[in-house]
Structure formats: C-alpha cells, structure tokens
Amino acid sequence: MKLLIIFFLAIATLQIEASKNCRTSVIALKDPHCGVLPTCYFNGANKHAVENESCRRGENGQTGFYSIRKGKCPTDKPACSDRL
C-alpha cells in the first residue's frame, strides 16, 4: 500500500513539474511559422518551435506571441530579440 501511495505521489510531482516548464526540444519538422508581436516577429522552423519560444519568453518575463501564423514572417518589423 505504501508503495502505491509513493508511486502516485511521484507521478503527480512529475506532472506538476512538467506543466511548469517549456519543452526542451521540439519536433524537427520543416514547416515555417511566424510568431507575431506588435513590434517584432519570430521565424520558427515549425509551429511547435514558435509555441516553445513563446512559452520561454513568458517564463523569462517577456510577452508571448499574440498569434502564430503559417509561413515565413513579413519583413516590415525586426526579428524579436533573444531570450533574457
């Protein structure tokens, strides 16, 4: 019985930790997407890469992307700066 309780606590702890952090890797699929902010764009290799960058920006106190669009970003704004 104690082993079962420890098992469930371990699973719950792992799920909580996983939900707090952004992914450390993304799928290596080439399908360009663009992360959009009012002042800059972020070109990502795919939607997952842009979502992950948006998550990391949020963890660093920056604004996450307002929208993610399929295709390369326009050139009327600069690229978003690197993470803090």
Secondary structure per residue as TSV (DSSP state, phi and psi in degrees):
chain	resnum	aa	ss	phi	psi
A	1	M	-	360.0	-42.8
A	2	K	H	-62.9	-38.9
A	3	L	H	-62.7	-39.1
A	4	L	H	-64.8	-42.0
A	5	I	H	-64.3	-44.0
A	6	I	H	-62.1	-41.1
A	7	F	H	-59.4	-49.0
A	8	F	H	-64.9	-37.3
A	9	L	H	-65.3	-39.9
A	10	A	H	-64.2	-44.0
A	11	I	H	-62.9	-44.9
A	12	A	H	-62.0	-41.2
A	13	T	H	-64.1	-43.8
A	14	L	H	-63.3	-38.9
A	15	Q	H	-67.5	-39.5
A	16	I	H	-65.1	-45.7
A	17	E	H	-63.7	-40.7
A	18	A	H	-65.9	-34.7
A	19	S	H	-75.8	-17.6
A	20	K	H	-83.6	-24.1
A	21	N	S	-110.7	152.0
A	22	C	-	-78.0	163.9
A	23	R	-	-64.0	149.7
A	24	T	S	-95.4	-15.4
A	25	S	-	-142.5	158.2
A	26	V	-	-131.6	165.4
A	27	I	-	-63.9	137.5
A	28	A	-	-89.4	43.2
A	29	L	-	-89.2	130.7
A	30	K	-	-91.4	104.3
A	31	D	-	-153.5	80.1
A	32	P	-	-49.9	136.7
A	33	H	E	-136.7	159.3
A	34	C	E	-124.0	127.3
A	35	G	E	-91.0	131.3
A	36	V	E	-114.5	129.8
A	37	L	-	-127.4	162.7
A	38	P	S	-58.9	-30.6
A	39	T	S	-110.6	-6.6
A	40	C	-	-159.9	169.9
A	41	Y	E	-126.0	158.7
A	42	F	E	-129.9	117.8
A	43	N	E	-84.8	123.0
A	44	G	E	-117.5	153.6
A	45	A	S	-64.2	-29.8
A	46	N	S	-159.8	176.0
A	47	K	H	-60.5	-38.9
A	48	H	H	-64.2	-38.6
A	49	A	H	-64.7	-40.7
A	50	V	H	-69.6	-41.8
A	51	E	H	-60.8	-41.5
A	52	N	H	-65.3	-42.1
A	53	E	H	-64.5	-39.1
A	54	S	H	-62.0	-42.3
A	55	C	H	-61.8	-46.3
A	56	R	H	-63.1	-39.0
A	57	R	H	-60.5	-42.9
A	58	G	H	-61.9	-41.5
A	59	E	H	-64.0	-28.2
A	60	N	T	-92.1	8.3
A	61	G	T	84.3	6.3
A	62	Q	S	-93.7	167.0
A	63	T	-	-77.4	133.2
A	64	G	-	-73.9	165.6
A	65	F	-	-66.0	139.6
A	66	Y	S	-72.6	-35.6
A	67	S	E	-150.3	160.2
A	68	I	E	-125.2	124.9
A	69	R	E	-117.5	145.4
A	70	K	E	-72.0	138.0
A	71	G	S	104.4	173.4
A	72	K	-	-73.9	155.3
A	73	C	-	-73.9	149.9
A	74	P	-	-65.0	171.4
A	75	T	S	-110.2	14.2
A	76	D	S	-80.3	-8.0
A	77	K	S	-130.6	157.1
A	78	P	-	-73.6	166.7
A	79	A	B	-70.1	145.0
A	80	C	-	-65.5	142.3
A	81	S	-	-66.1	160.5
A	82	D	-	-64.0	166.3
A	83	R	-	-57.2	157.2
A	84	L	-	-60.7	360.0
